[in-house]
Amino acid sequence: MLLDTASLYFRAFYGVPDKVTAPDGSPINAARGLLDMIAKLVGTYRPTHLVACWDDDWRPQWRVDLLPTYKAHRVVEVVAAGPDVEETPDPLEAQIPLIRESLGLLGIPIVGAAEHEADDVIGTLATGAGMPVDIVTGDRDLFQLVNDDAEVRVVYTARGMSNLEIVTDEVVLSKYGVHADQYADFAVLRGDASDGLPGVAGIGDKTAATLLGAHGDLAGVQAAAARGEGMSAGVRAKVEAGADYLRVAPTVVRVVRDLDLPAADARLVAPSADVSAFTARWGLDSSFGRASAAIADATA
């Protein structure tokens, strides 16, 4: 099981009331919510291995160099020598060290990669896992990793933890009219405002799916447009007008699958350390206990 950690703790922050605080009044709603998510996920799906994948760089410069609009609307401060500062509520930002410590005490390794997003870590680990993989995320971008043959699926959290959706190739096809291995090209064509992807002007979901259904992939679509075959003159003109964007966007959208990641023992092991002082300090006794119990049961 690979956690898109930021996706989950943002959801926890907005899903758990901010009146949930530590004994000293410090905010803990995101940390508590994430622990409860882990308890449910482990209890429901009983993974043998678990990794918290991390955004060491949520907006890598190499992606921005290719497409300056990439996540630009979420930047609050540009940093010349490191990752830009993402728009994050102060009460959530204050909980990040607590979240990392909680994961460590549960024995869940945190894995990130310099100049790459958690998506890229997930892509690399999922590609080389050699076992069935559940990717837990609320981000549709990761649908491109779904692979029925390799038993890679997405546990999609967008509708909440009480209504988790298992995303397979069949689900992607039914939702968007494309297969999972076409999803990245689909996202390039139709765009995604949440990531600052403009898409090809005038091409929406239906046209993007139709083009990929007829021509297989983005290269096939562009080749057909160049030949003037398999599409209307109007659609052809739109594809050709978007040539500059289409030259760079696929590299931005496609998840990296071949990072050189540090070795991490991701096997779930029942927590054994005395965490009473930690949980008392932060008022996390119940949530931490539920997560610990779920892990202990899954590893019994």
N, C-alpha and C positions, 0 to 999 in steps of 0.2 A: 504494500500500500504506500503510495506516494502522495504526500500532502502538499497542495499548493498553499503554503502556510499563510502568506499574506492575504490571499483570497478568503481564507477561513477566519483569520483574526479580525479583518475588516468587517466581515459579516457578523461575527460575535459582538464586536463593539457596538454596531448599530442595532443588534437584536436583543441585547441584554440591557436593561435599564441602567442609566448612569448613577442611579441611587445605590447600586451595588458597589460597596467600597470596603476597603480594609478597615480594621479597628481604628487606625489613625486617620481615616478619611481619604486615603489614597485611592484612586480609581483602580478597579480590578475587573470591570465588567468584561473586557475583551479576554483577559487571561482566564477568567472563570468560564466564559462561553466556549473558549477553545478547548479547555479541559473536558467540558461536557460533550463537545463534539467528538473528541477522541474516544471518550467512553462509549458513545453510541456507535461510532464507526467500527471500533474494535469488537464491541459486543455483537454487532450485526454481521460483519463480514469476516471476522476472525482471521486476520492476516497472520502470516508467520514472520513477516519482516515489515518494518515501518520506518519511513524516512520523512523528516520534515524538510522539504525543499525550500530554499531561501533565496530571496532577491538580494544578492550581493550588489547588484546594480539594476535597479528597476527600469532604467532607460539608458541602455548602453550607447555610448557615443558613436560606435560604428553603425548602429541602426539609425541614429539621428543624422549622421553624415549622409546616409543614403536618402532619408526621408525626414526633413526637418520638422514636419508636422507631427511626427510620431510622439504620442502622449504629451504634446506640448501644452495642452490645456490643463494638465495636472502639475505643472512645474511652478513652484513658488520661489525658488532661488536657483540660479544657474551657478554651478561650481566648476571652475576652470580645471582643477586638478583631480576631480573625483566625480562620483555620481551626483546629479542634480538633486535638489531637495524636493521630494514629492509632497503634495498637499495632504497632510495628515493631521487630524485634530490633536491638539496638545495632550488631552487625556489618554489618547491611544498611544501616541509617541512615548509617553512616560511608562507605558506598560511593556514595551518591547523587551527590555532587560528581564522583566519578570516572566514573560512568556518563554524566553530562551532558557532561563533557569528552571522553569517548570518542566520543559521538554527534557532537559538534561537529567533532572531527578527521576523522570520516568524511564530513562534509558533510551530515549528516542534521539538518534543522531540528527544534527542539523547540517545539511549539506548545501553549500553555495559554490559559486564560481566567479572569480573576478571578471568584470566586464560582461557578465551574463545575467539573465533573469532566471527566476525559479523555473519558468517554462522550459528553458534550455537544459537545466539540471534534470527535470522530469523527463524530457525527451531522451536524454542520454541514458538515464537509469532504466527507463521503460524499454528502450531498444536493446539494451544488453542484459536484461534481467535473467533470461533463461528460465522464467517461471511465469505463471499468470500474474497480471498486474492490474490493480485498481488505482486509478488516478482520481483524487478527490479535489474538485475545483468547482467554482462558479463561473469559470472563464471558458467561453465557447472556443477560443483559440486552440485549446488542447484537444478538441474533437479530431483534429488532424492526426493524432497519435492512435486513435482507436484502430485496432487490428484484430479482427475475429480469429484469424489463423494463429496469431501469436498470443491470443487470450489477453489482449490489452483492452480495457474498457474504461469508461469514465463514470465515476459516481458524481453526478451533477447536483450541486447544492442550490441552484438558483431559486428553486421554489421552497427552500427552507429545509431544515434538518428533519422535519416530520414528514416531508414529501420528497425524499431523495429519489432520483431517477437514474437508472442504469442505462448508459448510452453505449450502444453497439452500432455496428455499421448499418444495420437495419433501421435503427432509430434515426441516425443521421440522414439516411436516405428518405425516410418518411417525413422528416422535418423540413429538409432543404432541397430534396430532389437531386442530391449528389452523394456519392460514396465518401466515406471518411478520408480516403487517400486523395480525394479531390477538394477537400474542405479548405485547405490553405489557398488554393487557386480561386475558389469560390469567394473567400473573404477578400482576396486582392481585387477581384472584379467588382464586387458590389460595395466594398468599403466597410468601414466600421468606425463610426464617430467616437465610440468610447476609447479607441486607441489612436485617434487622429489619422485614420486611413481614409483618404478622400474617395477611393474607388475610381472606376472609370465613369466619367460624367455621362449620365443617361442610362447606365446599366444597373438595374436593381436585381433583387433576388431571383425573380422568375427568368429574366434574360440570362443572367449568369449561369443558372442551372441548366437552361436549355443549351447554351453554348458548350458547356462542359459535357453535357450528355451527348452532344453531336460530335464533339471534337476531342474528347478525352481529357485534355489538360490545357494549361495556359499556352504552352508552345503550340499545340494543335490549333487552338483558337486563333492565335496570331498568324499561323501559317495559312489557315483558311481565309483569314481577312486579306492577307497579301495576295492570295490567288483570286480573291473575289468570289469564293465558292462557299456554299453552305450557310449563308446569312444574308439578310437584306442589306441593301446599299446603306441604309441609315445606321444599322448596327455596325457594319464594316467601318463606316466613317468614325463612329465613336471609338472603336477599338484602335484604329490607326491614330486618332487624335490623342489617345492615352498612352502612346508608345513610350514617352519619357518616363512616365510613372510606372508603367509595366516593366521597364528595364530594371528598376530598383526595388519595387515593392515586394516581389516574391522573396528576396533575401531577408527583408525585414519581417515578414509574416511567418515564414517557415521556421519551426523550432529547430534549434541545433541538436544534433543527436550523437555527436562524437567528441564531447568534452573530455579532457583528461582530469577526472575527478579524484579527490583524495579517497583513500580506502576508508570505509566506514562499516562497522559491524551493525547491520540493521536488524538482526534477529531479535524478535520480541523476547524479553526476559522479565519475569515477575520482579517488580521493584523490591529491593531489600533494605535500602538505606532508611535510617530514621529521619523522617521529614517533619516530625511533629513541631519542631521550632519554626520551620519554614511555613507550614500551613497555618499555625497559630498567628504568626506575624502578619500574614496576609489575609487571614480569614478565608482560606481556601480548603478547609478540612473536608467538606462534603464533596466538592468537585474533584479535588485531587484523589480522594478516597474512591470515588466512582471510576475514575480513569485507571487507578491502580488495580482495582478489583477486576475491571474488564480485561486488563492485560494479564493479570494472574490467571483468570479463568481461561483466556485464549491460549495460554501457554501450559496449562495443566495437562 
